[in-house]
Amino acid sequence: MPLVAVASTNPVKIDAALEGFRRLFPEYTFTARGVATASGVSDQPMTDAETLLGATQRARAARHQLPEADYWVGIEGGIEPLDDELLAFAWVVVLGRERAGRSRTATFSLPEEVASLERQGIELGLADNRH
């Protein structure tokens, strides 16, 4: 049974990664295990490049911590200013034993109430929880 190491202890991220593998490869039965990793970037990445770097470094850290896994997944959410808006998105990096893949999610504008909290230095997850 292939093991997917997810570079997070957040059950939402673990479940999302596992569901992605199940949908892409329905002929296999996957299991997933979350591992706490550091991204090596800001708590709230503020550019596309920083967000991708965080996802990549998380996937590599998961590979280091759980080398017996078959795949390692790093997911990093980021925001980027555009004019008067803050745009939110995430990068997902998947490492395999022989290949790697990466993809960026769709981008959306943060509601002004959340964007205002973010501009005050409150991390996106915490700002979302307040609204």
Number of C-alpha atoms within 10 A of each C-alpha: 8 14 17 27 29 33 31 22 13 12 12 10 18 23 16 13 21 21 16 12 19 15 10 9 11 11 8 12 12 16 17 20 19 20 19 14 19 17 24 14 17 12 15 19 22 18 16 18 11 21 27 26 20 28 28 26 23 29 29 22 23 28 25 13 15 20 14 12 20 16 24 30 32 30 29 28 23 27 25 17 14 9 7 8 16 21 19 21 19 19 23 22 23 22 21 14 11 6 8 12 10 15 12 16 11 9 13 12 16 18 13 12 12 21 23 15 17 20 12 9 11 16 16 22 12 12 17 16 8 10 9
